[in-house]
Amino acid sequence: MDLEFTGSTLFIHTLRIFASLCLIILSGCAKGGSSETSLSSKQAFIPTCGARVENDLVLSGHQGVMREVAIQAIGDDLILVNFKSATTNKPFLIQLEGISTTHLSLNQKALLRETIAKYSSGLFIINEPNPCSFNASDESPVIAAQLVRYNEENQIENLSEKLLSLGLAKPAVTHCGDNILSDCLQALPVKEINSAQTISRVHWNPESKLTGKLEILTDAYNVRIAIKGKLSSRSKFNEGPTGEYPSTARFNYGGCAYGNSKVYFYDEYDRPIKLADGSAFLRITNSCEKRTFNF
């Protein structure tokens, strides 16, 4: 059957499941071809898999099986959408086909929701004659679906692949098992999620004047820090600038307590921040010594 969802039961279930989610309410493999529809994308990306139509992968054409949708709300794993033009326009829940986001931290899931919202205009759903459906944890019906859009070259871009390219998802077999799209997505290189920032200077102060305990200053913004070694701990929330450094991280112990350690840096979305020399961490060999590191 087509992706038509009717009845008050579905609508009530849909609202109930999203009451427990953090919502954002919004105001190479594939074949080419010709297409009459062209939707502009300011930040186009080059798709590899395109869209699955029946048992084929395509990069263009096939408007007959595509219906424009509007995103109403975005949860951690599910998206609430409705058709933009339909006689019955009740929203329904979908899960993006071929990917999983369950491994993301809470802050990374916030970035995921912001990213989906950013790419929410001009989206189409591939209309399946027999859509794969399953029940969410509260028994609300969900369908596994593809959301796609057109780029400036008039080629189909799959939102599942976009999230993979940003490191915000991993390839996964969804509830309906493997198909030609999930096989293609699983063959793509796995993208690690990393911050766009880099750190060029770090100041290690084992006894700060304010607390008498360790503080670490960095020249990036909103930095959170994890120390792994003799004593492992994470910093408190970033406390803003100190002098010429935009970020200040404070800890519960003096610097000497940490011994020989590795120091890792993260942004506000829990994305690792690399040092300017490409290193993933800073090695501390004398934690009692006040020192400034430059990279």
C-alpha positions in Angstrom: 0.0 0.0 0.0 1.1 3.6 -0.4 2.4 5.7 2.4 -1.1 7.0 3.4 -1.8 7.0 7.1 -5.2 7.8 8.4 -7.1 7.6 11.7 -7.0 9.3 15.0 -5.3 6.4 16.7 -2.1 7.0 14.8 -2.1 10.7 15.4 -2.6 10.2 19.2 0.2 7.5 19.3 2.5 9.9 17.3 2.0 12.7 19.7 2.5 10.4 22.7 5.9 9.1 21.6 7.2 12.5 20.9 6.3 13.7 24.3 9.2 11.6 25.6 11.6 12.7 23.0 13.7 15.9 22.8 11.9 17.7 20.0 12.8 20.4 17.6 9.7 22.0 16.1 10.4 23.4 12.8 8.4 26.8 11.7 29.0 6.3 -7.5 26.4 3.4 -6.9 23.4 4.9 -8.5 22.3 5.4 -12.0 21.9 8.9 -13.6 19.2 10.1 -15.9 17.0 13.1 -16.8 14.8 15.0 -14.4 12.3 17.8 -14.7 12.3 18.8 -11.1 15.2 20.9 -9.7 15.4 22.0 -6.1 18.3 24.2 -5.2 20.7 23.1 -2.5 23.2 25.8 -1.2 25.4 23.1 0.3 25.3 20.2 -2.1 27.2 17.0 -1.6 28.1 14.3 -4.0 26.0 11.2 -3.4 27.3 7.7 -3.9 24.2 5.7 -3.4 21.3 8.0 -4.4 17.8 6.7 -3.7 16.4 3.2 -3.8 13.5 2.9 -6.2 12.1 -0.7 -6.2 15.3 -2.8 -6.6 17.5 -0.2 -8.2 19.6 2.8 -7.2 19.0 6.1 -9.0 20.4 9.6 -9.0 17.7 11.4 -10.9 14.2 11.0 -12.4 11.4 9.0 -10.8 9.3 12.0 -9.7 6.2 9.7 -9.9 7.3 7.8 -6.7 8.4 10.9 -4.8 6.1 13.0 -2.6 7.2 16.2 -0.9 7.1 16.2 2.9 7.5 18.7 5.7 9.3 17.9 8.9 7.2 18.6 12.0 9.5 17.4 14.7 12.8 15.7 15.1 13.6 13.1 17.9 16.8 11.3 18.6 15.9 8.3 16.3 12.6 9.2 14.7 11.3 12.0 12.6 7.7 13.3 12.5 6.6 14.3 8.9 3.5 15.0 6.9 2.8 15.3 3.2 2.9 18.9 2.0 -0.2 18.4 -0.3 -2.7 15.7 0.6 -6.4 15.4 1.2 -5.6 13.9 4.6 -2.5 15.5 6.1 -2.0 13.7 9.5 1.7 13.4 10.5 3.4 10.1 10.8 6.7 8.7 12.2 9.6 7.6 10.1 13.1 6.2 10.7 15.7 6.9 8.1 16.6 3.8 6.1 20.0 2.2 6.3 21.5 4.0 9.2 21.7 4.1 13.0 22.3 7.0 15.4 21.9 5.1 18.7 25.7 5.4 19.4 25.7 9.2 19.5 26.0 11.0 22.9 23.3 13.3 24.1 25.2 16.4 22.8 25.9 14.7 19.5 22.2 13.9 19.1 21.5 17.6 19.6 23.8 18.3 16.7 22.1 15.6 14.7 18.7 17.3 15.2 20.1 20.6 14.2 21.7 19.2 11.1 18.4 17.5 10.0 16.6 20.8 10.6 19.2 22.6 8.4 18.6 20.2 5.5 14.8 20.0 6.0 13.7 22.2 3.0 12.8 20.6 -0.3 12.6 17.0 1.1 10.8 14.2 -0.6 9.9 10.7 0.6 10.2 7.7 -1.7 6.7 6.4 -1.9 6.8 2.7 -1.4 3.9 0.4 -2.6 4.6 -1.9 0.4 6.4 0.2 3.0 8.4 -1.6 5.8 6.8 -0.8 9.1 7.4 -1.6 12.8 6.2 -0.5 16.2 8.1 1.9 18.4 8.6 1.2 22.1 5.1 2.5 22.9 3.6 0.5 20.0 3.2 3.6 17.8 3.6 2.7 14.1 6.8 3.7 12.4 7.9 3.2 8.8 11.5 2.9 7.5 11.8 5.5 4.8 14.1 7.5 2.6 14.1 11.2 2.6 15.8 12.8 -0.4 16.3 16.1 -2.1 17.8 17.5 -5.3 21.2 19.3 -5.5 22.2 22.0 -7.9 23.2 19.4 -10.5 19.7 18.0 -10.4 20.8 14.8 -8.7 19.1 13.0 -5.9 20.8 13.3 -2.5 19.8 10.8 0.3 19.6 12.3 3.8 20.8 9.0 5.2 24.0 9.3 3.2 24.4 13.0 4.2 24.4 12.1 7.9 26.9 9.3 7.2 29.2 11.8 5.4 29.1 14.1 8.5 29.9 11.3 11.0 26.4 11.7 12.5 25.3 8.1 11.7 26.7 4.6 11.1 25.5 2.2 8.4 23.1 -0.3 9.8 20.6 -3.0 8.9 17.2 -1.5 9.9 14.1 -3.4 11.0 13.4 -4.6 7.4 16.8 -6.1 6.8 19.3 -5.6 4.0 18.3 -4.2 0.6 20.2 -2.6 -2.2 20.4 0.8 -0.5 21.6 -0.5 2.9 24.2 -2.7 1.1 25.5 0.4 -0.7 25.6 2.5 2.5 27.4 -0.2 4.4 30.1 -0.2 1.7 30.9 3.5 2.2 33.9 4.6 4.4 32.9 5.2 8.0 33.3 8.9 8.8 34.5 9.8 12.3 32.8 12.8 13.9 35.3 15.5 14.6 35.1 19.2 15.5 36.0 21.8 12.9 38.1 23.6 15.5 41.8 22.9 16.3 43.9 23.8 19.3 47.2 25.6 18.9 47.9 26.5 22.5 47.3 24.8 25.9 48.2 26.1 29.3 48.5 23.5 32.0 48.2 25.2 35.5 48.4 22.6 38.3 47.3 25.0 41.0 45.1 27.8 39.9 44.8 31.0 41.9 41.0 30.6 42.1 40.7 27.1 43.4 44.2 25.8 44.1 43.4 22.9 41.7 44.2 22.0 38.1 42.9 24.4 35.4 43.6 23.9 31.7 43.3 26.9 29.3 42.9 26.5 25.5 42.7 28.8 22.5 39.6 27.1 21.1 36.0 27.8 22.2 33.6 25.9 24.5 36.2 23.2 25.1 35.6 20.3 27.5 38.5 18.2 28.5 39.0 14.5 29.6 42.2 13.3 31.3 43.1 9.6 31.1 45.9 8.2 33.1 46.8 7.5 36.8 43.7 9.5 37.7 41.0 9.9 35.0 38.4 12.6 35.1 36.4 15.0 32.9 36.3 18.8 33.4 33.4 20.7 34.6 31.5 22.7 32.0 33.6 25.2 30.2 33.9 28.4 32.3 34.6 30.8 29.5 37.7 32.9 28.8 40.7 33.5 31.1 43.1 36.2 29.8 43.9 35.5 26.2 42.5 32.0 26.3 38.8 31.6 25.1 38.2 28.4 27.2 38.8 27.5 30.8 38.4 24.0 32.2 38.7 23.3 35.9 39.1 20.0 37.7 38.5 18.6 41.2 42.2 17.8 42.0 45.5 19.5 41.8 47.6 18.8 38.7 50.1 16.6 40.6 47.4 14.0 41.2 47.1 13.2 37.5 50.7 12.0 37.0 51.6 10.9 33.4 48.4 11.4 31.5 46.8 11.9 28.1 44.6 14.9 27.7 41.7 14.8 25.2 39.7 17.8 24.0 36.0 18.0 23.0 33.6 20.7 21.7 30.1 21.5 23.0 28.8 18.6 20.8 31.2 16.1 22.2 33.2 16.1 19.0 36.9 15.5 19.5 39.1 18.5 18.8 42.5 17.7 17.4 45.7 19.6 18.1 47.1 21.8 15.4 49.9 19.3 14.7 47.2 16.6 14.0 47.6 14.8 17.3 44.4 13.4 19.0 45.7 14.1 22.5 48.3 16.0 24.6 50.7 13.9 26.6 51.6 15.2 30.1 54.8 13.8 31.6 55.2 16.1 34.6 51.8 17.1 35.8 53.1 19.2 38.7 54.8 21.6 36.3 53.0 24.7 35.1 53.6 24.8 31.3 52.3 26.2 28.1 52.2 23.9 25.0 52.3 25.3 21.5 51.5 23.3 18.4 
